[in-house]
Amino acid sequence: MSHTIRPANPADVPTILALIRELAEFERLADQCVATEANLHAGLFGPKPVAEALIAEFEAQPAGFALFFHNYSTFLARPGIYLEDLYVRPNLRRHGIGRALLQRLAAIATERNCGRLEWAVLNWNEPAINFYKQLGALPMNEWTVYRLTGQALQDLASK
């Protein structure tokens, strides 16, 4: 049994969207998942791509994905990679696929002279938290994530 990690291509958009929807169900956030193939294609492969994705395959079948983009650290004066989503199908976990996705992301970060690789995890997701700690990742407990969306975003933009 073997797995491979490869960069996503435009033909992968339906698969990526299906995996995103599975992730949304797992995270109990399906009602917030409004992504479409068209929007996903534009974001990953349009004239100005804003994110990239890796596809994990296990025995030649889609097993998971990682979707990421660059950010920038003013303190380091170097780019970083922000991992927006990492997902491995539940029946394929514990085969090293999540680790392989993160290893590839770490390699990409190193190749691109990034100073860090960051992501967020839901507080209740203990298996993921334990997995990340085993890799040497540290929680940034002194930071709180803030978000503007919907009407609050529109209101601020129009003031």
C-alpha positions in Angstrom: 0.0 0.0 0.0 1.5 3.3 -1.1 0.6 6.9 -1.2 1.8 9.8 -3.4 1.7 13.5 -3.0 1.5 15.7 -6.0 0.5 19.3 -7.0 -3.1 19.7 -7.9 -4.0 20.5 -11.5 -7.2 22.0 -12.9 -8.7 18.5 -13.5 -8.6 18.0 -9.7 -11.0 20.8 -8.9 -14.1 18.5 -8.5 -12.1 16.1 -6.2 -10.8 19.0 -4.2 -14.3 20.4 -3.8 -15.6 17.0 -2.7 -12.8 16.8 -0.1 -13.5 20.3 1.1 -17.1 19.3 1.6 -16.1 16.2 3.5 -13.8 18.4 5.7 -16.7 20.8 6.4 -18.9 17.9 7.5 -16.1 16.5 9.7 -15.6 20.0 11.3 -19.4 20.4 11.8 -19.3 23.4 9.5 -21.1 22.1 6.4 -23.6 25.0 6.5 -20.7 27.4 6.0 -19.3 25.6 3.0 -20.5 27.6 -0.1 -17.5 26.9 -2.3 -18.2 26.1 -6.0 -16.0 24.5 -8.6 -15.9 27.8 -10.5 -14.7 29.8 -7.5 -12.2 27.1 -6.5 -10.9 26.9 -10.1 -10.4 30.7 -10.2 -8.6 30.7 -6.8 -6.2 27.9 -7.7 -5.8 28.1 -11.4 -7.2 31.4 -12.7 -5.3 34.4 -14.0 -4.2 35.4 -10.5 -4.1 32.3 -8.4 -4.3 33.1 -4.7 -3.7 29.5 -3.3 -2.2 26.2 -4.2 -3.1 22.6 -3.4 -1.5 19.3 -3.0 -3.4 16.1 -3.6 -2.6 12.9 -1.7 -3.4 9.6 -3.4 -3.5 6.2 -1.8 -3.5 3.2 -4.1 -4.2 5.7 -7.0 -7.4 7.0 -5.3 -7.9 10.5 -3.8 -7.1 10.3 -0.1 -6.7 13.9 1.0 -5.5 17.3 0.2 -3.6 20.4 1.6 -4.6 23.9 0.4 -2.1 26.7 1.2 -1.0 30.2 0.4 1.8 32.5 1.1 1.8 35.1 3.9 4.5 37.4 5.1 6.2 37.9 8.4 7.3 41.4 9.0 9.4 40.3 12.1 11.3 37.7 10.0 11.1 39.8 6.8 10.5 36.5 5.0 7.5 34.8 3.4 5.6 32.0 5.2 3.1 29.4 4.2 -0.3 29.3 5.7 -2.0 25.9 5.6 -5.7 26.7 5.2 -6.9 23.1 5.1 -5.4 19.7 5.6 -7.7 16.7 5.3 -7.3 13.0 5.0 -10.3 10.8 4.5 -11.1 9.0 7.8 -10.8 5.5 6.4 -7.3 6.3 5.2 -5.9 7.9 8.3 -2.9 6.3 10.1 -1.2 5.5 6.8 1.2 8.4 7.0 -0.7 10.5 4.5 -1.2 13.6 6.7 2.5 13.4 7.7 3.5 13.1 4.0 1.4 16.2 3.1 3.0 18.2 5.9 6.5 17.0 4.9 5.9 18.2 1.4 4.6 21.5 2.6 7.7 21.8 4.8 9.9 21.1 1.8 8.1 23.7 -0.3 8.5 26.2 2.6 12.2 25.5 2.7 12.7 25.6 -1.1 10.9 29.0 -1.1 12.9 30.4 1.7 9.9 30.7 4.0 10.5 31.4 7.7 7.5 29.4 8.9 4.6 27.1 8.2 1.4 27.9 10.2 -2.2 26.7 10.5 -5.1 26.7 12.8 -6.9 23.7 14.4 -10.2 23.6 16.1 -9.8 23.3 19.9 -11.9 20.1 20.1 -9.9 18.2 17.5 -7.6 16.4 19.9 -6.4 13.8 17.5 -5.1 16.5 15.1 -3.6 18.5 18.0 -1.7 15.4 19.3 -0.6 14.6 15.7 0.8 18.2 15.2 2.6 18.2 18.6 4.3 14.9 17.6 5.7 16.7 14.6 7.1 19.4 16.8 4.5 22.0 16.1 3.8 24.4 18.9 0.4 26.0 19.7 0.3 29.8 19.7 -1.9 30.0 22.7 -1.2 33.7 23.3 -2.8 34.6 20.0 -6.5 34.9 19.2 -7.7 34.8 15.6 -10.1 37.5 14.6 -12.3 37.5 11.5 -14.5 39.9 9.6 -17.0 38.3 7.3 -20.4 39.0 5.8 -22.2 42.2 6.9 -19.4 43.2 9.3 -16.9 43.1 6.5 -19.2 45.1 4.2 -19.9 47.6 6.9 -16.3 48.3 7.6 -15.4 48.6 3.9 -18.1 51.2 3.3 -17.2 53.5 6.2 
